[in-house]
Amino acid sequence: MLRLLIVEDDPRLGPIMRDVLATGWDVELVTNAEDADRCAAATPFDVMIIDRGLPGMAGEQWVRDLRRRRVQTPILLLTALGELHDRVEGLDAGANDYLVKPFEFEELNARLRALTRRYDGSGQRYDIGGWEFSPEDQRIESPYEGSVPLTSTETALLSVLAAEPGRTFSREELLARVFAHGERDTTVETYVHYLRRKTDKDLIETVRGRGYRLGRLS
């Protein structure tokens, strides 16, 4: 099992998360950044869930501190703050993904799998018609207005397409590669829409009756 550190001070939510996720992860639960720092220093983790509103040092600040120390462990920031500027601040602090409470455990598990599946430290970058996609940083650089943050699921989907730019992927194949078991075909369409809305409507091309491929941007 991959090792997961949960940093959550809610006395009800923390133990529930630990017990539910323990079926697929080797889980350690702590309630503050100081204890989390000691755990992370003593043994490596494959991924972390960090609550933004921790007592003492806030979760977002600890994420910044980890990144300053060049700790590259994938981090999912958990918060009750769901406005766009809150999400952007969390990602800019160094988190790889951001999930708003309340959430479904199926989605949380899928996001953790996506973080650990795609993160390999390779530093691979893809040029997509003037856009520069960096899966490791979970961002795509716009030719117009700078860096655009992506969620872990958006990153995973675009990574599959960018790795084989000339290939058309069926919805079923993308569903199996990127999303949690049990998701519907329409989930693929939803995330294609999200990516187009954040970037360019032609970044991903729909191939009628077959699926999707990377767009041929001029």
Buried (B, 14 or more C-beta within 10 A) or exposed (E): EEBBBBBBBBEEBBEEBBEBBEEEBEBBBBBBBBBBBEBBEEEEBBBBBBBBBBEEBBBBBBBBBBBEEEBEBBBBBBBEBEEEEBBEBBBEBBBBBBBBBEEEEEBBBBBBBBBBBBBEEEEEBBEBBEBBBBBBBBBBBBEEEEBBBBBBBBBBBBBBBBEEEEEBBBBEBBBEEBBBEEBEEEBBBEBBEBBBEBBBEEBBBBEEEEBBBBBEBE
